[in-house]
Amino acid sequence: MAEVLLSGFADEGPVSKRAEEQLTLCRALGLSYYTLRFVDVGGGVKNVMQLSDEEVERLRRLHAEFEVRVSSIGSPIGKVKLRDVEDGTSNVFVPFESYLQQTVRRAVELAQAFETRLIRGFSFYPPKGHDPWDYVEEAAERLRAIVELCAEAGVFYGMEVEANLVGRNGDLQWALYERVNHPHLLLVFDGANLVCQGYSSEETFAQYERMKPGLGWMHIKDYRRTPGVEWKGYVDEEMLRHFVPADRGDVGHERILRDFKTMLPELTARLQAQGIPGVFLDLEPHLKGGGQFGGFSGPDGFGVALRALTRVLDYVGIRYHLTDYDDLRKGSPS
C-alpha cells in the first residue's frame, strides 16, 4: 500500500528562521523532509534563492547532522509580472531571458545541491484586474521555457495554484498544463488558496478534480470563510488572516484526501520511476498569518497543524510515517 511523505515549510516555525531551529523543529515532530524557503544560515534571513555557495555548503552539512532532507526548493519563481505595466501592485517585472538564465538556473543549481528533484513555482502575474484567460498563452510560453531548462537537469517544476496569478484556479492550471505539455511540469494543489478566493468546499473539490491528472504533490493548509470578508477579485492582506488547521476549515480535506488515496499507488510509482522519493504532503499552515511570499505558524502552531493533518490521514486511511523508537535504534533517518 502506498503512503504519503510528510514535509513542511519549516521556516513557519521558529521566529528567527535559523537553520538549526528549523531542523530541530522537523526532527522533534518526526519529520525527515522539509521545503526550503527562508533560512538563516549565519548571514541573516534569506530566501533560498539568495544563499551564497558557502551558505549552501554549511546547510548541506547541517542536513547531514540532523538527518533531514529537502523535499522541494520553495522558490518564488513565477511571482513576477508578465508585462512591464503599472497596475497598482508592488509586483516586479524582470525581462524574461535574464530571469530564465539567472533566477531559474540558480533554482536548478540549488535543487541539485540539496539533492531534490522538485522546485515549487508559480504562473506569473497578469495586470491586476485583467482577465487571466487573456494571458494563458503568454504565460504558458514562459513556463515551457522554464520547464525545459529544469528538464535538462532532471528537475521538475511544480506549479502551485494561487490567487492573483494566471494559474489561480484548477481550470486555469489545467489550461496552462495542457499548453506546456511537458512531463517535467507538475501541478501543486493548495485548497486554502482557492477557498480564500471565495470558493466553497464543493467548488474547491471541483477545482482539485481539474488539476488531478497533472498533480505531483499537495500543500496542506486550510481556510475558514469569514462573514464580512468578501472576495474582491483579488486577495488582499485581510484575506490572509483566516487560515486554520486541516480539519477546521472549508477546504474539505477529508473528501479530497479520500479521493486522492485512490490515485496514490499509481502516482507514487510514476514519481519514483522519475527519481522522486514519493508523493509529498507539504505543510504550509499560516496559522498565525500569511503573506504574498510566506507565512508564520510558530513552533506551537506548526505542531498543531501536523497533528491535524495526521488526524485527517488516519480517518481516511492514508499511511504516513513519522520518526519512531525503531528509527532511533537503527540510527538512521525515517
Buried (B, 14 or more C-beta within 10 A) or exposed (E): EBBBBBBBBBBBBBEEBBBBBBBBBBBEBBBBBBBBBBBBBEEEEBBBBEBEEEBBEBBBEBBEEBBBBBBBBBBBBBBBBBEEEEEEBEBEBEEBEEBBEEBBBBBBBBBBBBEBBBBBBBBBBBBBEBEBEEBBEBBBEBBBBBBBBBBEEEBBBBBBBBBBBBBBBBBBBBBBBEBBEBEBBBBBBBBBBBBBBBBEBEBBBBBBEBBBEBBBBBBBBBBBBEEEBEEEEEBEEEBBBBBBBBBBBBBBBBBBBBBBBEBBEEBBEBBEEEEBBBBBBBBBBBBBBBEBEBBBBBBEBBBBBBEBBBBBBEEBEBEBBEBEEEBEEEEEBB
